[in-house]
Amino acid sequence: MKMLAKYIARRIAKHAKEVHDAKVAKQLKRINPAGLLKLTEIKKQRKSITGNLLL
């Protein structure tokens, strides 16, 4: 009985991973690399500004 439960749990985990990977891949297709780079630059600038304010 334990082996059956382990097998089912493994299959569920594998399926969940496949669904998650497909979802992430779909989201990555929609992301514009140039826009992402610009967003990271803005975040870096904000972080450095707030870091200077704390000093």
Contacts in CASP RR format, 6 or more apart in sequence:
PFRMAT RR
TARGET T0000
AUTHOR 0000-0000-0000
METHOD contacts of the structure
MODEL  1
MKMLAKYIARRIAKHAKEVHDAKVAKQLKRINPAGLLKLTEIKKQRKSIT
GNLLL
END
